[in-house]
């Protein structure tokens, strides 16, 4: 079984430039984690301040490891400092994952 988390977060558009280094660090560090199959935090080109979240982990254990990493703690702190809000994430358990 793999897990996919998908959703959005929001930040005031004038704070995007301040958030970008944190976006990059979070994505780079998470993609290097064991059990991370894919991870993306992307700016919506039509809705300034909307960040699309996509996470794909091979197991619940890999996701729990991710949540406990130092870079995740740093990401949470940066989000709080910069006023990231409107977190809306959904989790999907995928029992029959295959590439097509």
Secondary structure, DSSP 8 states (H G I E B T S, - for coil): -EEEEEEEEE--GGGHHHHHHHHHHHHHHHHTSTTEEEEEEEE-TTSTTEEEEEEEESSHHHHHHHHTSHHHHHHHHHHHHHT-EEEEEEEEEESS----
